[in-house]
Amino acid sequence: MTTELEDLKILQSAESIADAVWKLIVQWDEFAKAVVGKQIARSADSVGANIAESYGRYNYGEKLQFLYYSRGSLFETKYWLNRARIRDLMQADEVKNYTVRLSEVARQLNTFANSLKSQRKENKTQYKSIREPELDYVIEDYIPLFTDTELIWLES
C-alpha cells in the first residue's frame, strides 16, 4: 500500500510550521518583511517543497538529494528565526517553539533518509547482476585438437 503525498506526516509537519510562520510574518512592518520575513518564509516553504520533490522522484539518489536539500532549508529556517529573535521581531518563546518543531522534522527527515538508504541497499543486493550458473570443467572429457607432434612444435 503506497502512501499519498498529502498523508506524509513529515510533510504535514513542515506545512504547519511554514503556514504558522507565514501568519506571523505578514503582521510585520515592510522593512522587517523585506529583510528577514521573506528569508524565513522561503526557507520554511522550501523544507516542505523539497520533501514533496523527493516524493516525486524515482531514483533513490535523487530522493535522498532532495531530502538533504530539505534538511538544509530547515537549518536555514532556524538561522533566520534566530535573526528575528535577535532583532526583536519575535519573542524568545516563539522562536523556541518553532525550533523545537523544526528539530522534530529534522529527526523525521533523518529517519526517512535512512529508510530510503536501507531500501536502496536491499534493492542493490537483491538485483545485483544477472549471471549464468557456474559450470564444472572436467579435463578427462577433453579431446585434443592437435596431434602429439603439433603439440611439441607449439611448445618450442
N, C-alpha and C positions, 0 to 999 in steps of 0.2 A: 504494500500500500504506500503510495507516494504522498508526501506532504505538499500541500499547496503553499505557494509563496506567502499568502496572507496568514497562514496558520503557523508560520515560524515564530516561536516565542522570542527569539533573539531580534527578529525584525520588528515585532510589536514593541519590544522594549526600546529599541533605537528610535522608532517613530514617536513614541510617547515623550521621550526626552527632547527630541527635536521640536515637537509641537509645543511643549511647555516652554522651552527656551524662546521660541518664536513669540509666544504670547507675552512674555516678559519684555523682550527687546522692542516690540512695536510701541511700547509706552515710553521709551527713552527719547531724549531730545535728538535733534537731527545730527549734531556733531557726534554724539556717542553712538548713534546708529551707524553712521558712515564709517567711523574708525574701528570700533570694536564689535558692534552689533552684527554687521554684515559678515565679519570673520567667524563669529560664533555660529551664526545661522548656517553659513555654508559648510563649516566643518561638521556641525551636528547633523545636517542633512546628508552629508557625504558618508557618514557612518552607515546609515540605513541604505543609501543608494548603492554603496559597494557590496553590501550583503545581498541586495537584490540582484546586482550584476553577477555576483558569484553564483547565485542560484540558477541563473540562466545559461551558464557555461556548461559545456560537456566535458572538457578536458580537466582532469584533476589539478594539473599545474595551474591552469587559468583560474579555477575555482579558488585555490589557495592564494594566488596572487591578489585577487580582489578582496579576500578576507584580510590579507595583510594591509592592503590599502585602507580598509575599513578600520583596522586597529590603529593605523597611523592617524587617520582622521579623528579617532576617539581621543588620542593623546593631544592632538591639536586643539580639540574642543576643551579639554581640561586646561590647556595653556591659556586659551582666551577667557575661560571662566575666571582663572586666577587674575588675569589682567583686569577684568571687570570688577573683581573684589578690591584690588589694589587702587583702582581709580574711582572707588565709591559708587559704582553703578549697581552693584549687588551687595546684599548682606552676606556675611561670612557663613551663616547657617544655610542660606540658599545655595551658595556655591558648594558647600559640603554635601548637601542633599544631592545635587547633580553629579558631583564627583563619585559619590558612593554608588549611585545608579549606573554611572559610566563604568565604574570598576566591575560591577556585576556583568555588564555587557561584555567587557574585556574578557572575563572568565568564560562566558558563554562562547565568545569568538575563539578562544584557545581550545575549548572543548570541541567545537565544531571543526576547527582546522585539524586537530589531532584525529578526529573521527574520519575526516577525508583522507588523511595520510595513511591510516590503517586500512581503509577501503582500497586505496591505490596499491598498497603493499600486497593485500590479498589478491587483487586482480593481476598484479605482475607475476606472483608466484603461481597462480592458477593457470595463466596463459603465457608462460614464459616463451616457449617456442614450439614449433612443430618439428618433431624428429622421427625418423624411421627407427624401428627397433634394431638393436644391435644384432649382427649375425655372427655366429661362430665359424671361423675359417679353419678347416681341417687340412693338414698337409698331406695326409695319406691319400686323399682323393685327387691330388694334384697330378695332372697328366702333362709331362714335359712336351713343349712345343719344338724343342731343338734336339738334335742327336747329340751323343756324347762328344763327338769331335767338334761340333759347332760350339758347345759349351766351353770346351778347352780354349778354342780360338777367341771367344768372347772374354775369357778371364785374362788373357795375356795382352 
